[in-house]
Amino acid sequence: MPRRDPRRATAAPFAFSLGLPDPVDEILAIAFEGVPQEAQDHAIDVLRAATERLTARLPARHPRK
């Protein structure tokens, strides 16, 4: 079994965060209720990789003023 990634620790009431806006993380937390931790970890890894690939394709944003 893979070791837990300490970067996933958050102050949120669930054990992961993709760094998305709070409502998105909250929706994912509800969706994962009752799902075994190993399945959650795999799904989070897939979502994180997809998010990174999508982010790499987007043009750089300028900071909001």
Number of C-alpha atoms within 10 A of each C-alpha: 4 6 5 9 9 8 8 15 12 11 9 12 8 16 13 20 21 17 11 10 9 12 9 13 17 16 10 17 18 11 11 16 11 9 10 9 12 11 11 19 18 11 13 18 13 12 13 15 13 12 14 12 11 10 11 10 8 8 7 8 6 6 5 4 3
